[in-house]
């Protein structure tokens, strides 16, 4: 079974890169989507789970291709399957 923490961290890192690429601070994104800056930080660090609703809201705002996200997650799952099989 894939480590969910790794998936949340991978997703959060991707979202952070997209936010920074748009020239937004964590505070700015938080204000736009009605969250605290701390919550944005926790999402980006993979500490807190990101609901599908919030993920969609962030993806739309940051103009992220949802296929990129599903591809990242799929690659991580496949990697972890390979690691588990090798053990």
N, C-alpha and C positions, 0 to 999 in steps of 0.2 A: 504494500500500500504506500503510495507517495506521501512524503512528509508535507502536510498542509502548510506548515510554517515556511518551508522553502518556496512554496507556490505563492503565498501571500507576500513574502519578501520580494520575490521576482516581479510580481504584479506591481507592488508598491514602488519598486525601483523604476520600472517602466513609466509609471504615472509621474514620478518625480522628474524624470528626464524630459517628459513631454511638457510638464509645467514650466520647468526652467527654460526649455526651448522656446516657450511662448513669452518668456520674459516676465513671468508672474512669480511673486513671492508666495510663500505658504499662506500668509495673512490675506493676500489679495484673493487667492482661490477660495479660501475659507469663507470670506465675506460674500463672494459671488454665489457659492452653493449653500450658504447658510449653515456652516459648521464652524467649530473653533479651529484655530491654527494648530492646537495640540492634537485634535482629531486627525487633521490632514497629515501631520507628522507621524502619527501612529499608523495610519494607512500606508504611508510611504515607506515606513520601516518594517512593515509586515507584522506589527505588533497586534493590531486589531483587525478583525475580519471586516471586509468591505461588502456591504449588502449589494445585491444585484441592482437595486434601484439607484443607489449612490454611484456604483460603478458606471452605469449607463449615463447618468447625469454628468459625471466627470469626463467620460469618453466623448460625449457629444460636445461639451464645452471646449475641451482641449483638442478636438478634431483628430482623435486617435482612431486608426482603423481597427475595428473590433477583431478582424482577422489576425492582426499582429498579436493581440492579446491571447487569443485562443491558440495561436501557433507557439507562443512562448510557453504557455502552460502545457501544451501537448509535448513539446520537446523536453520539458522538465520531468514530466511523468515518465516518458520513455527512458530518459537518463536514469531516473531512480529505479525503474524496473530492471534495467541492465545491471545496476549496482547491486540490487537485491539478489538477482540471479547469480551474480559472480561470487557472492558471499557464501 
